[in-house]
Amino acid sequence: MNMPSVAQLNARYGIAEQVIFKEGAGGLVVAEVTNAKSSATIALQGAHLLTWVLHGQPPVIWLSKAAKFAPGKSVRGGVPICWPWFGAHPRESSYPAHGYARTVPWEVIETKALSESSTRLIFRLMTSDATRALWPHETPVECHITIGAALEMVLLTRNEDKMPVVIGEALHTYFEVGDVRKVKVQGLDDCPYLDKVENFQRKQQSGAVTIGSEVDRIYLDSTADCLIEDQEYRRVIRIAKRGSHSTVVWNPWLEKANQMGDLGASGYLNMLCVESTNAADDVITLAPGAEHRLYVKYSVEPLA
């Protein structure tokens, strides 16, 4: 895989006063996006959106202060792309959890200033002998990211194989919150869920989701908007999606966070993952010639 240099990326895809490419931490190349509404940083490894900040507000997307940046390693925080499976591989325990898309290079195929306050970047997953050994299917995948007053992400998968393929996927989004103990997640009431903390027991949500201990749940039949009501920051983060029928809510809490080593001191109190997924019962079967779009829009509203 021959990756273009930073100079080549800027010559072809840089946009004056909106998009510049740089070498970031750990030698990872990043796109820095700034426009009239917000700013963002996206690593080309994994097409991994690391930050999104509305001007004059606390960050919306959480990135660990202890995050480790290195080629081939997933970064703690931001929006990792889980693809083409979610969680453990269904048959091969030695394969990487959540697939390989988040730890391999993606190529830039387009950047565009839609206006002075909206910027779009399109990335395509690069394949190699190593990725083909894990996933021997012709399924090109793109990630479209639009930065502005809202953050929009599209994960587009096409099946160019002659056989159907089954895909699990997620935008594993880490949100910054003032204090996770004072947060409520609305939009999942009455949804069945698999409780991974209790050996995938099937349960039913009643009311808002609150966090007071380790939470790791796959909510099924979940298509409604999710609202993160943040008392500390006096804001609501709205997560609106299409092409996703499950939602994962995750916070590792203190003991597991300490074992992980890259969440930072008390980092778990300032993050909450609400992930738009197709996982467990909701994996996607793509027929030959078909395509699937996982679309998510993140926006911020004042807390009433």
C-alpha positions as CSV (number, residue, x, y, z in Angstrom):
1,M,0.0,0.0,0.0
2,N,1.7,3.2,-1.1
3,M,0.4,6.1,0.9
4,P,0.7,9.6,-0.5
5,S,2.9,12.0,1.5
6,V,1.5,14.8,3.5
7,A,2.6,17.3,0.8
8,Q,0.8,15.2,-1.9
9,L,-2.4,15.1,0.2
10,N,-2.3,18.8,0.7
11,A,-1.7,19.5,-2.9
12,R,-4.6,17.3,-4.1
13,Y,-7.1,17.4,-1.2
14,G,-6.2,20.4,1.0
15,I,-8.8,23.2,1.0
16,A,-7.6,26.7,2.0
17,E,-8.8,27.7,5.5
18,Q,-10.8,24.4,5.8
19,V,-8.7,21.2,5.4
20,I,-5.0,20.6,6.0
21,F,-3.2,17.3,6.3
22,K,-0.4,16.9,8.9
23,E,1.6,14.2,10.6
24,G,0.0,13.8,14.0
25,A,0.9,11.9,17.2
26,G,2.6,8.5,16.7
27,G,3.3,9.4,13.1
28,L,-0.3,9.0,12.1
29,V,-1.4,11.3,9.3
30,V,-4.5,13.4,10.2
31,A,-6.8,15.8,8.4
32,E,-7.5,18.9,10.4
33,V,-10.8,20.5,9.5
34,T,-12.0,24.0,10.5
35,N,-14.9,25.9,9.3
36,A,-17.3,28.6,10.5
37,K,-19.2,26.2,12.8
38,S,-16.8,23.6,14.1
39,S,-13.5,21.9,13.9
40,A,-12.5,18.2,13.7
41,T,-9.5,15.9,13.4
42,I,-9.6,12.7,11.4
43,A,-6.8,10.1,11.3
44,L,-6.3,8.4,7.9
45,Q,-5.7,5.2,9.8
46,G,-9.2,3.8,10.3
47,A,-10.8,7.0,8.8
48,H,-11.0,7.6,12.6
49,L,-12.6,10.8,13.6
50,L,-10.7,11.8,16.7
51,T,-12.3,15.1,17.7
52,W,-15.3,17.3,16.9
53,V,-15.8,20.6,18.6
54,L,-18.5,23.2,18.0
55,H,-16.8,26.6,18.4
56,G,-17.1,28.0,21.9
57,Q,-18.4,24.7,23.4
58,P,-17.0,21.7,25.2
59,P,-15.9,18.9,22.8
60,V,-18.8,16.7,21.7
61,I,-16.5,13.7,20.9
62,W,-14.3,12.4,23.7
63,L,-10.7,11.5,23.1
64,S,-8.8,10.0,26.0
65,K,-6.0,12.1,27.4
66,A,-4.0,8.8,27.7
67,A,-4.8,7.7,24.2
68,K,-2.0,5.8,22.4
69,F,-1.2,6.6,18.8
70,A,0.7,4.0,16.8
71,P,0.4,2.3,13.4
72,G,-1.9,-0.7,13.5
73,K,-3.3,0.2,17.0
74,S,-6.8,1.4,17.7
75,V,-7.0,4.8,19.4
76,R,-9.1,5.1,22.6
77,G,-11.8,7.6,21.9
78,G,-13.3,9.4,18.9
79,V,-15.3,7.3,16.5
80,P,-13.6,4.0,15.7
81,I,-15.2,2.2,12.8
82,C,-16.0,-1.4,13.6
83,W,-16.3,-3.4,10.4
84,P,-16.9,-6.1,8.9
85,W,-17.8,-7.7,12.3
86,F,-18.7,-6.3,15.7
87,G,-17.2,-7.7,18.8
88,A,-15.5,-11.1,18.6
89,H,-15.4,-12.8,15.2
90,P,-18.2,-15.4,15.1
91,R,-15.9,-18.3,14.2
92,E,-12.2,-17.3,14.5
93,S,-11.2,-16.3,18.0
94,S,-7.8,-15.2,16.9
95,Y,-9.2,-12.5,14.6
96,P,-9.2,-8.9,15.9
97,A,-12.2,-7.8,17.9
98,H,-14.5,-5.4,16.0
99,G,-12.8,-6.2,12.7
100,Y,-9.8,-4.6,11.1
101,A,-11.1,-1.4,9.6
102,R,-10.2,0.8,12.5
103,T,-6.5,-0.2,12.5
104,V,-5.6,-0.1,8.7
105,P,-5.1,2.8,6.3
106,W,-7.9,4.4,4.4
107,E,-7.3,6.6,1.4
108,V,-8.8,10.0,0.8
109,I,-10.9,10.0,-2.3
110,E,-12.6,13.4,-2.0
111,T,-12.7,16.6,0.0
112,K,-15.2,19.4,-0.6
113,A,-16.2,22.7,1.0
114,L,-20.0,22.6,0.8
115,S,-20.1,26.1,2.3
116,E,-18.1,28.2,4.7
117,S,-19.7,26.2,7.5
118,S,-19.7,22.7,6.1
119,T,-16.9,20.4,4.9
120,R,-17.1,16.9,3.6
121,L,-14.4,14.3,3.4
122,I,-14.7,10.8,1.8
123,F,-12.4,7.9,2.6
124,R,-12.1,4.4,1.2
125,L,-10.8,1.4,3.1
126,M,-7.6,0.1,1.5
127,T,-7.1,-3.6,1.1
128,S,-3.9,-5.7,1.4
129,D,-2.9,-9.3,1.6
130,A,-3.3,-9.0,5.4
131,T,-6.8,-7.7,5.2
132,R,-7.8,-10.2,2.5
133,A,-6.6,-13.0,4.7
134,L,-9.2,-11.9,7.3
135,W,-11.9,-11.0,4.8
136,P,-11.7,-12.6,1.4
137,H,-14.7,-10.8,0.0
138,E,-15.1,-8.0,-2.6
139,T,-16.9,-5.5,-0.5
140,P,-15.5,-2.0,-1.0
141,V,-16.4,0.3,1.9
142,E,-16.3,4.1,2.2
143,C,-16.8,6.5,5.1
144,H,-18.3,9.9,4.3
145,I,-17.8,12.5,7.0
146,T,-19.5,16.0,7.0
147,I,-18.2,18.5,9.5
148,G,-20.4,21.6,10.4
149,A,-23.1,22.6,12.7
150,A,-23.8,18.9,13.0
151,L,-21.6,15.9,12.4
152,E,-22.8,13.4,9.8
153,M,-21.2,10.1,9.1
154,V,-22.1,7.5,6.4
155,L,-20.5,4.0,6.3
156,L,-21.2,2.7,2.8
157,T,-20.6,-1.0,2.0
158,R,-21.1,-2.5,-1.4
159,N,-21.1,-6.3,-2.2
160,E,-19.2,-6.9,-5.5
161,D,-18.9,-10.6,-4.7
162,K,-20.9,-13.3,-6.4
163,M,-22.2,-14.6,-3.0
164,P,-24.1,-12.9,-0.2
165,V,-22.0,-11.6,2.7
166,V,-22.9,-11.0,6.4
167,I,-21.6,-7.8,7.9
168,G,-21.6,-6.5,11.4
169,E,-20.7,-2.9,11.9
170,A,-20.7,0.1,14.3
171,L,-19.7,3.7,14.7
172,H,-18.2,3.1,18.1
173,T,-18.8,6.8,19.2
174,Y,-17.3,8.1,22.4
175,F,-19.2,11.2,23.7
176,E,-17.7,13.7,26.1
177,V,-20.0,14.3,29.1
178,G,-19.5,16.5,32.2
179,D,-20.2,13.6,34.6
180,V,-21.5,10.3,33.4
181,R,-23.3,9.8,36.8
182,K,-25.5,12.8,35.9
183,V,-26.4,11.6,32.4
184,K,-29.6,10.1,31.1
185,V,-29.9,8.4,27.7
186,Q,-33.4,8.7,26.3
187,G,-34.8,6.8,23.3
188,L,-34.2,3.1,24.3
189,D,-37.3,2.7,26.6
190,D,-38.9,-0.7,26.1
191,C,-36.1,-2.0,23.8
192,P,-34.9,-5.5,24.5
193,Y,-31.1,-5.7,25.2
194,L,-28.3,-8.2,25.6
195,D,-26.4,-7.5,28.8
196,K,-22.8,-8.3,28.1
197,V,-21.8,-7.7,31.8
198,E,-24.2,-10.6,32.7
199,N,-23.2,-13.1,30.1
200,F,-25.5,-11.8,27.3
201,Q,-28.7,-12.2,29.4
202,R,-31.7,-10.8,27.5
203,K,-33.4,-8.0,29.3
204,Q,-35.9,-5.2,28.7
205,Q,-35.1,-1.5,29.2
206,S,-37.5,0.5,31.3
207,G,-37.2,4.3,31.2
208,A,-34.0,6.2,30.6
209,V,-30.6,4.6,30.7
210,T,-28.4,5.8,33.6
211,I,-24.8,4.9,34.5
212,G,-23.8,4.0,38.0
213,S,-21.6,0.9,37.3
214,E,-20.2,-0.9,34.4
215,V,-22.6,-0.9,31.4
216,D,-22.2,-2.9,28.2
217,R,-25.5,-3.5,26.4
218,I,-26.6,-4.3,22.9
219,Y,-30.1,-2.8,22.5
220,L,-32.1,-4.5,19.7
221,D,-34.9,-3.1,17.5
222,S,-33.5,0.3,18.2
223,T,-34.1,2.8,15.4
224,A,-35.4,5.9,17.3
225,D,-33.2,9.0,18.0
226,C,-31.1,8.6,21.2
227,L,-30.7,11.7,23.4
228,I,-27.8,12.0,25.8
229,E,-29.1,14.5,28.5
230,D,-26.1,16.0,30.2
231,Q,-26.9,17.8,33.4
232,E,-23.3,19.0,33.9
233,Y,-22.9,20.6,30.5
234,R,-26.6,21.6,30.2
235,R,-26.9,20.1,26.8
236,V,-28.5,17.3,24.9
237,I,-26.5,15.3,22.2
238,R,-29.0,13.9,19.7
239,I,-28.0,10.8,17.7
240,A,-30.3,10.3,14.7
241,K,-29.6,7.3,12.4
242,R,-30.7,5.3,9.5
243,G,-29.7,1.8,8.4
244,S,-29.0,0.7,12.0
245,H,-31.2,-1.5,14.0
246,S,-29.2,-1.9,17.2
247,T,-27.5,0.5,19.7
248,V,-24.7,-0.3,22.0
249,V,-24.3,1.7,25.3
250,W,-21.0,1.2,27.0
251,N,-19.0,2.6,30.0
252,P,-16.3,0.4,31.6
253,W,-16.6,2.1,35.0
254,L,-13.6,2.3,37.4
255,E,-12.2,-1.2,37.8
256,K,-12.2,-2.1,34.1
257,A,-11.1,1.4,33.1
258,N,-8.0,1.0,35.3
259,Q,-7.2,-2.4,33.7
260,M,-7.4,-0.8,30.2
261,G,-4.5,1.6,30.7
262,D,-5.5,4.2,28.1
263,L,-8.6,5.8,29.6
264,G,-6.7,8.2,31.8
265,A,-7.3,9.0,35.5
266,S,-11.1,9.1,36.0
267,G,-11.5,9.2,32.3
268,Y,-14.5,6.9,32.5
269,L,-16.5,9.7,34.3
270,N,-16.2,12.0,31.2
271,M,-17.1,9.5,28.5
272,L,-20.1,7.5,27.3
273,C,-20.3,5.3,24.2
274,V,-23.6,5.3,22.4
275,E,-22.9,3.3,19.3
276,S,-25.0,3.1,16.2
277,T,-24.6,-0.6,15.1
278,N,-25.8,-3.6,13.2
279,A,-24.8,-6.3,15.6
280,A,-26.0,-9.5,17.3
281,D,-29.5,-10.1,15.9
282,D,-29.2,-7.2,13.5
283,V,-26.2,-8.1,11.3
284,I,-26.7,-7.2,7.6
285,T,-26.9,-9.8,4.8
286,L,-25.8,-8.1,1.6
287,A,-26.9,-9.7,-1.6
288,P,-24.5,-9.6,-4.6
289,G,-24.6,-6.2,-6.2
290,A,-26.3,-4.6,-3.1
291,E,-25.1,-1.8,-0.9
292,H,-25.8,-0.7,2.6
293,R,-25.6,2.7,4.2
294,L,-25.2,3.2,8.0
295,Y,-26.0,6.9,8.4
296,V,-25.7,8.8,11.7
297,K,-26.2,12.5,12.4
298,Y,-24.9,14.0,15.7
299,S,-26.2,17.4,16.9
300,V,-26.3,19.4,20.1
301,E,-29.3,21.1,21.7
302,P,-29.6,23.1,25.0
303,L,-31.0,21.0,27.9
304,A,-34.5,22.2,28.7
